Amino acid sequence: KLKIVIAHLGTSFFREQASCMAKAFPNVYSDLAGSGAWKGLSPRDVGFYMRDSMDPGNPRYLTKLVFGSDCYVKYPEIQTEAIQHYLKILNENGLDRSAVDAVMGGTVSAWLGC
């Protein structure tokens, strides 16, 4: 089945629409990439957009996020910093270890048959 990944959680212009699409359709996901804009995305922001408004304690929609990176390959410290920020976002939103592992690569690996 086709998987659709909305880049950058819709950026700041379409974040609400992107999160609604990811919540509404089982084959729609969003990545956490953003060419440095990731620094402006707080754990609270991600929780606001990706929590279930009817069941805010349930992190199920947060698992519709997948790791992504627009970092410059020749500057690995940027990617390391981004990964640490993404982990902070996920941990502060209450994802358990298996959900964090899914977001940080497990979901996409499964799509690819890895």
Backbone as CSV, one residue per row, in Angstrom:
resi,resn,N_x,N_y,N_z,CA_x,CA_y,CA_z,C_x,C_y,C_z
1,LYS,0.846,-1.189,0.000,0.000,0.000,0.000,0.885,1.245,0.000
2,LEU,0.470,2.237,-0.744,1.216,3.480,-0.873,1.327,4.200,0.470
3,LYS,2.527,4.619,0.813,2.775,5.438,2.007,3.110,6.841,1.532
4,ILE,2.495,7.827,2.138,2.744,9.225,1.808,3.364,9.887,3.028
5,VAL,4.499,10.546,2.821,5.176,11.243,3.914,5.155,12.736,3.601
6,ILE,4.476,13.487,4.436,4.420,14.935,4.287,5.709,15.497,4.873
7,ALA,6.432,16.220,4.049,7.729,16.746,4.471,7.582,17.790,5.567
8,HIS,8.499,17.729,6.505,8.683,18.769,7.526,7.459,19.035,8.406
9,LEU,6.618,18.036,8.576,5.364,18.228,9.327,4.622,19.442,8.774
10,GLY,4.681,19.607,7.449,3.953,20.677,6.785,4.591,22.048,6.853
11,THR,5.792,22.146,7.388,6.454,23.423,7.671,5.522,24.321,8.467
12,SER,5.961,25.503,8.750,5.139,26.382,9.586,3.876,26.844,8.859
13,PHE,3.860,26.772,7.526,2.707,27.238,6.762,1.541,26.255,6.762
14,PHE,1.837,24.941,6.792,0.790,23.935,6.646,0.811,22.889,7.753
15,ARG,1.350,23.235,8.905,1.510,22.268,9.981,0.161,21.706,10.456
16,GLU,-0.825,22.559,10.618,-2.136,22.078,11.072,-2.758,21.128,10.049
17,GLN,-2.691,21.482,8.781,-3.244,20.628,7.737,-2.486,19.302,7.653
18,ALA,-1.172,19.357,7.757,-0.362,18.134,7.691,-0.692,17.198,8.836
19,SER,-0.823,17.742,10.033,-1.136,16.882,11.177,-2.535,16.288,11.043
20,CYS,-3.487,17.049,10.518,-4.845,16.525,10.307,-4.843,15.398,9.284
21,MET,-4.051,15.550,8.209,-3.973,14.501,7.186,-3.355,13.230,7.757
22,ALA,-2.295,13.381,8.544,-1.641,12.209,9.140,-2.583,11.493,10.102
23,LYS,-3.391,12.240,10.812,-4.341,11.635,11.748,-5.514,10.971,11.026
24,ALA,-5.920,11.538,9.906,-7.117,11.067,9.214,-6.897,9.836,8.335
25,PHE,-5.683,9.686,7.811,-5.443,8.618,6.847,-4.338,7.681,7.328
26,PRO,-4.613,6.375,7.366,-3.628,5.431,7.905,-2.335,5.328,7.110
27,ASN,-2.343,5.715,5.837,-1.131,5.620,5.013,-0.383,6.947,4.900
28,VAL,-0.799,7.974,5.655,-0.141,9.283,5.602,0.665,9.497,6.880
29,TYR,1.911,9.900,6.693,2.845,10.143,7.781,3.461,11.523,7.570
30,SER,4.289,11.941,8.484,5.040,13.178,8.311,6.441,12.974,8.840
31,ASP,7.387,13.651,8.205,8.749,13.538,8.716,9.093,14.723,9.612
32,LEU,10.174,14.559,10.336,10.636,15.571,11.281,11.746,16.445,10.706
33,ALA,12.005,16.323,9.415,13.099,17.080,8.808,12.760,18.563,8.741
34,GLY,13.718,19.354,8.315,13.412,20.753,8.172,14.574,21.698,8.012
35,SER,15.716,21.252,7.539,16.837,22.131,7.210,17.195,23.137,8.287
36,GLY,17.127,22.774,9.515,17.465,23.699,10.591,16.240,24.305,11.249
37,ALA,15.099,24.275,10.569,13.869,24.790,11.171,13.439,23.909,12.346
38,TRP,14.001,22.712,12.409,13.680,21.798,13.504,13.990,22.420,14.848
39,LYS,14.912,23.352,14.899,15.237,23.994,16.175,14.072,24.816,16.698
40,GLY,13.196,25.249,15.821,12.049,26.044,16.226,10.845,25.217,16.603
41,LEU,10.940,23.910,16.478,9.820,23.016,16.775,10.026,22.417,18.157
42,SER,9.225,22.839,19.117,9.385,22.384,20.495,8.594,21.096,20.738
43,PRO,8.940,20.371,21.810,8.142,19.206,22.178,6.662,19.572,22.374
44,ARG,6.417,20.743,22.933,5.036,21.186,23.150,4.315,21.389,21.817
45,ASP,5.009,21.992,20.837,4.416,22.198,19.516,4.026,20.875,18.881
46,VAL,4.943,19.936,18.898,4.675,18.636,18.283,3.515,17.954,18.995
47,GLY,3.495,18.012,20.307,2.383,17.441,21.055,1.060,18.086,20.692
48,PHE,1.070,19.404,20.534,-0.149,20.126,20.166,-0.706,19.626,18.839
49,TYR,0.157,19.480,17.854,-0.305,19.076,16.528,-0.589,17.585,16.410
50,MET,0.158,16.754,17.118,0.067,15.316,16.888,-0.645,14.534,17.988
51,ARG,-1.163,15.184,18.996,-1.939,14.481,20.015,-3.377,14.299,19.549
52,ASP,-4.025,13.303,20.078,-5.439,13.051,19.821,-6.234,13.979,20.736
53,SER,-6.970,14.924,20.167,-7.701,15.892,20.990,-8.773,15.225,21.843
54,MET,-9.263,14.068,21.429,-10.271,13.347,22.205,-9.645,12.459,23.284
55,ASP,-8.376,12.145,23.113,-7.667,11.278,24.059,-6.219,11.755,24.165
56,PRO,-5.992,12.939,24.784,-4.658,13.548,24.775,-3.563,12.728,25.449
57,GLY,-3.918,11.763,26.265,-2.919,10.916,26.897,-2.421,9.803,26.000
58,ASN,-3.072,9.620,24.884,-2.714,8.553,23.961,-1.772,9.105,22.881
59,PRO,-0.541,8.625,22.831,0.436,9.166,21.868,0.375,8.525,20.479
60,ARG,-0.712,7.839,20.149,-0.750,7.055,18.909,-0.416,7.860,17.657
61,TYR,-0.857,9.098,17.572,-0.566,9.876,16.367,0.884,10.338,16.303
62,LEU,1.534,10.412,17.432,2.961,10.754,17.422,3.775,9.691,16.701
63,THR,3.262,8.476,16.653,3.969,7.418,15.934,3.755,7.504,14.428
64,LYS,3.003,8.500,13.972,2.853,8.766,12.543,3.980,9.670,12.036
65,LEU,4.899,10.010,12.930,6.084,10.777,12.555,7.199,9.816,12.177
66,VAL,8.031,10.214,11.235,9.197,9.425,10.873,10.410,10.348,10.822
67,PHE,11.561,9.775,11.129,12.792,10.548,11.101,13.086,11.000,9.684
68,GLY,13.540,12.212,9.563,13.987,12.740,8.284,15.072,13.758,8.551
69,SER,15.923,13.970,7.568,17.004,14.915,7.756,17.320,15.620,6.440
70,ASP,17.426,16.918,6.520,17.884,17.708,5.390,19.272,18.267,5.684
71,CYS,19.945,17.660,6.623,21.246,18.170,7.050,22.284,18.020,5.949
72,TYR,23.243,18.902,5.997,24.374,18.784,5.090,25.237,17.621,5.543
73,VAL,25.474,16.692,4.638,26.226,15.486,4.971,27.636,15.818,5.434
74,LYS,28.227,16.870,4.907,29.603,17.179,5.301,29.682,17.852,6.672
75,TYR,28.560,18.078,7.323,28.527,18.637,8.684,27.769,17.686,9.613
76,PRO,28.378,16.554,9.964,27.664,15.544,10.757,27.201,16.049,12.121
77,GLU,27.852,17.070,12.657,27.430,17.581,13.961,26.017,18.162,13.901
78,ILE,25.599,18.661,12.741,24.240,19.182,12.595,23.240,18.041,12.718
79,GLN,23.526,16.932,12.061,22.618,15.785,12.135,22.565,15.238,13.556
80,THR,23.704,15.169,14.226,23.734,14.690,15.613,22.878,15.580,16.503
81,GLU,23.002,16.881,16.334,22.203,17.829,17.126,20.713,17.673,16.821
82,ALA,20.379,17.483,15.552,18.977,17.302,15.167,18.406,16.033,15.788
83,ILE,19.149,14.943,15.729,18.685,13.686,16.319,18.422,13.860,17.810
84,GLN,19.309,14.517,18.512,19.107,14.752,19.946,17.842,15.569,20.195
85,HIS,17.600,16.550,19.355,16.387,17.369,19.493,15.135,16.526,19.232
86,TYR,15.167,15.695,18.185,14.018,14.829,17.887,13.750,13.867,19.042
87,LEU,14.803,13.298,19.609,14.631,12.386,20.740,14.008,13.116,21.927
88,LYS,14.418,14.345,22.153,13.823,15.148,23.230,12.328,15.361,22.975
89,ILE,11.978,15.694,21.737,10.571,15.882,21.381,9.771,14.625,21.692
90,LEU,10.261,13.485,21.255,9.538,12.226,21.433,9.453,11.827,22.900
91,ASN,10.568,11.927,23.611,10.580,11.548,25.026,9.690,12.452,25.869
92,GLU,9.727,13.761,25.604,8.899,14.679,26.388,7.414,14.543,26.069
93,ASN,7.101,13.890,24.966,5.701,13.620,24.637,5.263,12.233,25.085
94,GLY,6.115,11.557,25.852,5.720,10.313,26.502,5.784,9.061,25.661
95,LEU,6.521,9.075,24.550,6.633,7.857,23.764,7.546,6.867,24.468
96,ASP,7.133,5.607,24.465,7.988,4.583,25.057,9.086,4.217,24.062
97,ARG,9.996,3.384,24.504,11.190,3.053,23.705,10.830,2.462,22.348
98,SER,9.836,1.580,22.291,9.485,0.959,21.007,8.893,1.990,20.043
99,ALA,8.126,2.940,20.547,7.561,3.989,19.691,8.665,4.920,19.192
100,VAL,9.601,5.266,20.065,10.734,6.106,19.652,11.541,5.387,18.573
101,ASP,11.795,4.106,18.771,12.537,3.332,17.778,11.795,3.304,16.440
102,ALA,10.468,3.205,16.481,9.673,3.208,15.249,9.835,4.536,14.514
103,VAL,9.685,5.638,15.236,9.814,6.965,14.624,11.214,7.176,14.066
104,MET,12.211,6.757,14.791,13.599,7.028,14.403,14.151,6.054,13.361
105,GLY,13.308,5.213,12.795,13.777,4.356,11.706,13.011,3.073,11.517
106,GLY,12.401,2.564,12.559,11.723,1.273,12.468,10.555,1.246,11.495
107,THR,9.767,2.309,11.472,8.608,2.355,10.574,9.047,2.306,9.120
108,VAL,9.986,3.150,8.757,10.454,3.190,7.373,11.194,1.908,7.005
109,SER,11.955,1.361,7.939,12.643,0.088,7.679,11.650,-1.008,7.341
110,ALA,10.531,-1.025,8.061,9.500,-2.035,7.788,8.891,-1.838,6.401
111,TRP,8.684,-0.581,5.997,8.160,-0.319,4.646,9.094,-0.865,3.583
112,LEU,10.399,-0.775,3.842,11.404,-1.184,2.876,11.749,-2.653,2.970
113,GLY,11.141,-3.350,3.918,11.397,-4.761,4.092,12.718,-5.067,4.750
114,CYS,13.229,-4.130,5.506,14.530,-4.319,6.173,14.366,-4.984,7.532
